[in-house]
Amino acid sequence: MKRILSLFLILAISLPPLAGCRSDYSPDLTAPQLLEAVLAACLDNSTNLERIDTETDEKLLNSYLSEVYGLPRTAWLDAVIVRLGGAAALEVAVIQLTDGTDVEQIDDLLSQYLHQREGDFTGYSPDQAKLVSKGSVVRQGQYIGLFICQDPDAAAAAFFFALSEDVSSNPISVGSLAPFDLASDPNYPDRVPFTQPGQDDMSLYDTSAIILAWKSSDPSMLGDDELAIYRRCQEVLGELLKEDMSDLEKETAIYGWMVQNVNYDYSHQDTIAVTPRASFTPYGGLVNHKAVCLGYATTFQLLMDLAEVECITVVGAAFLSEEDHAWNMVRLNGSWYCVDVTWDANYREQLGLNHLNWLYFNVTSDDMALSNHQWDYSAIPEATATDHGQSG
């Protein structure tokens, strides 16, 4: 999924070909043999792996390729997969495609699988989601590889060198990875380039009338929806805020309330259902107790504004700039911090985690980038403090 990094480019240019490598994609080099070269390069320890191939269980292999990857039986000649399975993301596959197969289509199917796997782990295991986010799909000739492992760059290097005597004389394709190399921001070379996906209407709900009414204690000019939001703000902040609270204490109380009381609107994950606009606004978060990411972020923003703690909303993306996403930044004692109440609320819903397990509370910009958040890096303050807002 992420672009192949400079390490592989250095390897591809500088390393000599492996002994016995061939440039004509010899049928003598089988998928299992190619897999062994890949495993030796990308795994520290290959024990305890489940192996699926024609020798162990051809029926299971066919089923896995068809039902999990979406590959028709006519598309492949040989294949082998190793994985840990269960709650572990590690998975390496090498597939030899049949002549005439649309290799780019297979590349797309495997890339989609990677995106799906990362989504599966994002709300369940951040370490496993991070492992998948580094994964890659590579191909040369009629061979294609999927690498979710400790070192996918080394796996890709082994894959290419095992198939070709001279990489420079055999053009290689990295499918959907190429655009990320070409579009890299030179100012942020270690971050996934950002483009707004534009799948959702990410325009911010205008809270100015509610804030004005709050300051004047006069909600008489508010519309029905605004008045409902205002009343809920009174109830929530009246419960949470105490005299002489620090900004960090206010933020912690508001964040904790949202994590515990606002559920994700899963209609947004249904390709057929229409997600109500309220779920993108503070009405969803405060009145309906149901929101999508923009609803979480704008609800948090409004509550922080009313609590007089400096906060901004970041409208960006996730999953390699393929899905719109929004979160917040808070300034405490002169330092900026990132928070993503949506993802911590998802952990609470799915795993029952409490405040001791918050993963996206007052973290750095680098932490956000590493956890698959993308945004306009040069336009948003950089959060560098690592104290989670505890200083001062």
Buried (B, 14 or more C-beta within 10 A) or exposed (E): BBBBBEEBEEBBEEEEBBEEBEBEBEEEBBBBEBBBBBBEBBBEEBEEBEBBBBEEEEEBBBEBBBEBBBBEEEBBBBBBBBBBEEEBBBBBBBBBBEEEBEBEEBBBBBBBBBBEBBBBBBBBBBEBBBBBBBBBBBBBBBBBBBBBBBBBBBBBBBBBBBBBBEBEEBEBBBBBBEBBBEEBBEEBEEBBBBBBBEEBEBEBBEBEBBBEBBEEEEBEEBEEBBBBBBBBBBEBBEEBBEEEBEBBBBBBBBBBBBBEEBBBBEBBEEEEEEBBEBBBBBBBBBBBEBBBBBBBBBBBBBBBBBBEBEBBBBBBBBBBBBBBBBBBBBBBBEBBBBBBBBBBBBBBBEEEBEEEEBEBBBBBBBBBBBBBBBBBBEEBBEBEBBEBBEEE
